[in-house]
Amino acid sequence: MTPPVYAQTAFHDLKAVLDLRWIGGMAGADHLLWSPVEASAPLYGRLNWIQPARLQILGPDEDAFLSRLAPAVREELSRCLLAFPTGAILVCGEFGLAEALRDRADAMSIPLWYAPVPLAVVLDRLDSYRHGLEASTVVHGELLEVFGMGLLITGGSGIGKSELALELISRGHRLIADDTPTLTRVAPDVLEGACPPTLIDLLEVRGLGILNIRRMFGDSAIKRNKRVRLIIHLVKLEEMAQPAESRLQGLRDTRIILGVGIPAITLPIAPGRNLAVLVECAVRDHILRLGGYCAEQDMVARVEKAMAREIVCE
């Protein structure tokens, strides 16, 4: 699960893109701004006293609104704004409003930030930041590009995922990430996989240790990122029960990751099975299915036609 976001973390992540300046309330650096447990809660809000967000945004419109109020009313609303659950306040546009809130922010230990960029830019960057918080996860498996398609290979520890990945690489396919690929939802129905920076180019194989795939096979053996289109899950043959219909259509399912459904195939492994060839065939078959062709449907249609020809009309 994505870790909670605290004021210090958010400021660090947004400082460069928004030219943020921390001008008050330094003691509130550990204030919670967003928690994954509260997935429906907004990351930020704009002067909402009814359903206040932990990060309040004050722009030119909010400044104009407060300026029109009587001093006593403005003072009371400012006091409410700087109370729980507000975790931080971000002022953009005119610096005067931020300066006016500095003393109260220090007194209440509410982080007060200022961004000199337009409000529209602030909201756009915050939306992107929130999307990134919600839309990334790390999975256990091997991520490769096989025949131009992003393929995630999963399975229990020690089942042979890394060895299979190495064989596929030796057959001309490309490694994206070993062991802990990061998956990010870049669109409502698109997952993109990439490798953590510390593991780029590297593959661990039991008995051989860490291998540098780029140095061994060249730059063409490495891919930076790829959309995940298919999952192959490896299971030992003796540990699974295969329904009768699997002889016709295989063990197919859909796995949901970050709200995106990815077609998944469970592949039984046993001594003597050439897994690399089976994986390549699974990818080729999936490409055909994306184009509208299913071999089992073709076979059923042929059998139905053959049976129709054998029917004797009385």
C-alpha positions in Angstrom: 0.0 0.0 0.0 1.2 3.5 -0.7 2.5 5.1 2.5 0.7 8.1 4.0 1.9 11.6 2.9 3.1 14.1 5.5 3.6 17.8 5.1 7.4 17.5 4.9 7.2 14.8 2.2 4.7 16.7 0.1 6.7 19.9 0.3 9.9 18.0 -0.8 8.0 16.4 -3.7 6.4 19.6 -4.9 9.1 22.1 -4.2 10.8 22.0 -7.6 7.7 22.0 -9.8 5.9 24.8 -7.9 8.9 26.8 -6.6 7.5 26.3 -3.1 8.7 28.4 -0.2 8.0 27.4 3.4 7.3 30.7 5.1 5.6 29.7 8.4 4.5 26.9 10.7 7.8 24.9 10.5 6.8 23.0 13.6 4.0 21.2 11.7 6.3 19.3 9.3 4.9 15.9 10.5 1.2 16.8 9.9 -0.6 14.2 7.9 -2.0 15.4 4.5 -3.3 12.3 2.9 -3.7 8.7 4.0 -4.4 5.7 1.6 -6.9 4.4 4.2 -9.0 7.5 3.4 -9.0 6.9 -0.3 -12.1 9.0 -0.9 -10.7 12.1 1.0 -9.5 14.9 -1.2 -5.8 15.8 -1.1 -6.5 19.5 -1.2 -9.4 21.9 -1.1 -10.2 25.6 -1.6 -11.6 27.4 1.4 -14.0 24.6 2.3 -15.2 24.9 5.9 -17.9 22.2 5.5 -15.7 19.4 4.2 -12.2 20.8 4.8 -9.2 19.1 3.2 -5.9 18.7 5.0 -4.2 20.9 2.4 -6.0 24.2 1.8 -5.3 26.2 -1.3 -5.7 30.0 -1.2 -5.5 31.8 -4.6 -6.6 35.2 -5.9 -10.3 34.3 -5.6 -10.0 33.3 -2.0 -7.9 36.4 -1.2 -10.6 38.6 -2.8 -13.3 36.8 -0.8 -11.5 37.3 2.5 -10.8 41.0 1.7 -14.5 41.7 1.3 -15.3 40.5 4.8 -15.6 42.5 8.0 -12.4 42.3 10.0 -14.0 40.3 12.8 -15.5 37.8 10.4 -12.3 37.5 8.5 -10.4 36.9 11.8 -12.9 34.1 12.8 -12.7 32.3 9.4 -9.0 32.5 9.4 -8.9 31.0 12.9 -11.1 28.1 11.7 -9.0 27.6 8.6 -5.9 27.2 10.8 -7.5 24.5 12.9 -7.8 20.7 12.6 -8.0 18.9 10.2 -6.0 21.4 8.2 -2.5 20.0 7.9 -1.0 22.7 5.7 -1.9 25.9 3.7 -0.6 26.7 0.3 -1.0 30.3 -0.9 -0.4 31.1 -4.6 -0.4 34.4 -6.4 -0.2 37.4 -4.2 2.4 37.2 -1.4 0.4 39.5 0.9 -2.1 36.9 2.0 0.7 34.5 3.0 2.4 37.2 4.9 -0.8 38.0 6.7 -1.2 34.4 7.8 2.4 33.9 8.9 2.1 34.7 12.6 -1.1 32.7 13.1 0.5 29.7 11.2 3.5 29.9 13.5 1.3 30.0 16.6 -0.8 27.0 15.4 2.1 25.1 14.0 0.3 24.8 10.6 2.8 24.7 7.7 2.3 27.7 5.5 3.7 27.5 1.9 3.8 30.1 -0.9 4.0 29.4 -4.6 4.6 32.3 -7.0 3.0 30.3 -10.0 -0.6 30.8 -11.2 -3.4 28.9 -9.4 -4.1 26.8 -12.5 -0.6 25.4 -12.5 -0.8 24.6 -8.8 -4.1 22.7 -9.2 -2.7 20.8 -12.2 0.5 19.7 -10.4 -1.5 18.7 -7.3 -3.9 16.6 -9.4 -0.9 14.9 -11.0 0.7 14.4 -7.6 -2.4 12.8 -6.2 -2.8 10.6 -9.2 0.8 9.3 -8.7 0.1 8.6 -5.0 -2.9 6.4 -5.8 -1.7 4.8 -9.0 1.5 3.0 -8.3 2.3 -0.3 -6.7 5.2 -2.8 -6.6 4.6 -6.5 -7.5 6.7 -9.6 -7.2 7.6 -10.9 -10.6 9.5 -10.5 -13.9 8.5 -7.8 -16.4 9.6 -8.3 -20.0 8.8 -7.2 -23.5 8.0 -10.3 -25.5 7.1 -9.9 -29.2 6.6 -6.2 -28.5 4.1 -6.9 -25.7 4.5 -6.1 -22.0 4.4 -9.4 -20.1 4.4 -9.8 -16.3 5.5 -13.3 -15.1 4.4 -14.1 -11.5 4.6 -17.2 -9.3 5.9 -18.4 -6.0 9.4 -17.8 -4.7 11.9 -20.3 -6.3 9.5 -21.5 -9.0 11.9 -20.4 -11.8 10.7 -16.9 -12.9 14.3 -15.5 -13.2 15.5 -18.5 -15.1 12.6 -18.2 -17.5 13.3 -14.5 -17.9 16.9 -15.2 -18.7 16.0 -17.8 -21.3 13.5 -15.4 -22.9 16.2 -12.7 -23.0 18.6 -15.1 -24.7 15.9 -15.7 -27.3 15.9 -12.0 -28.2 13.3 -10.6 -25.9 13.9 -7.6 -23.6 14.1 -7.2 -19.8 12.2 -4.3 -18.1 12.4 -5.2 -14.4 13.5 -8.1 -12.3 11.8 -9.2 -9.0 10.1 -5.9 -8.1 8.7 -4.0 -11.1 6.8 -0.8 -10.3 3.3 -0.6 -12.0 1.7 2.8 -12.5 -1.8 3.5 -13.8 -1.2 6.2 -16.4 -4.7 6.1 -17.8 -8.0 4.6 -16.5 -7.3 1.3 -18.2 -3.5 1.4 -18.8 -0.8 0.0 -16.5 2.8 0.9 -17.3 5.6 -1.1 -15.8 9.1 0.2 -15.0 12.1 -0.8 -13.0 13.3 0.7 -9.7 16.4 2.8 -10.4 18.7 0.7 -8.2 17.8 -2.5 -10.2 18.0 -1.2 -13.7 19.8 -3.7 -16.1 20.2 -6.3 -13.3 18.7 -9.8 -13.0 19.2 -12.2 -10.1 19.5 -15.9 -10.9 19.9 -18.5 -8.2 23.4 -20.0 -8.4 24.7 -17.2 -10.6 23.9 -14.2 -8.4 23.4 -10.8 -10.0 23.8 -10.5 -13.7 24.1 -7.2 -15.7 21.9 -8.0 -18.7 22.9 -4.8 -20.6 26.6 -5.7 -20.4 26.0 -9.3 -21.3 23.5 -9.0 -24.1 23.7 -5.3 -25.2 21.5 -2.3 -25.1 18.8 -4.0 -27.2 18.1 -6.5 -24.3 16.8 -3.8 -22.0 13.6 -1.8 -22.2 12.9 1.2 -20.0 9.1 0.8 -19.6 6.2 -0.9 -21.2 2.4 -1.2 -20.9 1.4 -4.4 -19.2 -0.9 -6.4 -21.5 -0.6 -9.9 -20.2 0.2 -11.8 -17.0 1.5 -15.4 -16.9 1.3 -17.0 -13.5 3.5 -20.1 -12.9 2.2 -22.9 -10.8 3.6 -26.4 -10.1 1.4 -29.0 -11.9 0.9 -31.1 -8.7 -0.3 -28.1 -6.8 -3.3 -27.2 -9.0 -6.5 -28.8 -10.2 -7.3 -28.3 -13.8 -11.0 -28.1 -14.8 -12.1 -30.1 -17.8 -12.7 -26.9 -19.9 -9.1 -25.9 -19.5 -8.3 -28.5 -22.2 -10.2 -26.3 -24.7 -9.5 -22.7 -23.6 -6.7 -22.9 -21.1 -6.6 -21.5 -17.6 -7.5 -17.9 -18.3 -8.7 -15.2 -15.9 -8.4 -11.5 -15.3 -6.3 -10.0 -12.6 -7.2 -6.6 -11.2 -4.2 -4.3 -10.4 -4.9 -0.7 -9.3 -8.4 -1.1 -10.7 -7.2 -2.2 -14.1 -8.1 -5.6 -15.4 -5.2 -7.5 -17.0 -5.7 -10.8 -18.8 -3.9 -13.6 -16.9 -3.0 -17.2 -17.9 -2.1 -19.8 -15.3 0.7 -21.9 -16.7 1.4 -25.3 -15.1 5.0 -26.2 -14.9 6.5 -29.7 -14.8 9.8 -31.4 -15.7 10.3 -31.5 -19.5 8.0 -28.6 -20.3 9.8 -25.9 -22.4 8.5 -22.8 -20.6 10.1 -20.3 -22.9 8.3 -21.8 -25.9 5.1 -22.0 -24.0 5.3 -18.3 -23.0 6.1 -17.2 -26.5 3.1 -19.2 -27.8 0.9 -17.7 -25.1 1.9 -14.2 -26.2 1.4 -14.9 -29.9 -2.1 -16.4 -29.1 -3.0 -13.3 -27.0 -2.0 -11.1 -29.9 -4.4 -13.1 -32.1 -7.1 -12.8 -29.5 -6.7 -9.0 -29.4 -7.3 -9.1 -33.2 -10.5 -11.1 -32.7 -9.4 -14.7 -33.4 -9.8 -17.4 -30.8 -8.6 -20.9 -31.7 -11.2 -22.7 -29.5 -14.0 -20.8 -31.1 -12.7 -21.8 -34.5 -12.6 -25.4 -33.5 -16.1 -25.3 -32.1 -17.4 -23.8 -35.3 -15.7 -26.5 -37.4 -17.2 -29.3 -35.2 -20.6 -27.7 -35.5 -20.4 -27.6 -39.3 -19.2 -31.2 -39.4 -22.1 -32.3 -37.2 -24.6 -30.4 -39.3 -23.4 -32.2 -42.4 -23.9 -35.6 -40.7 -27.5 -34.9 -39.8 -29.9 -37.0 -41.9 -33.1 -35.3 -42.7 -36.2 -37.6 -42.6 
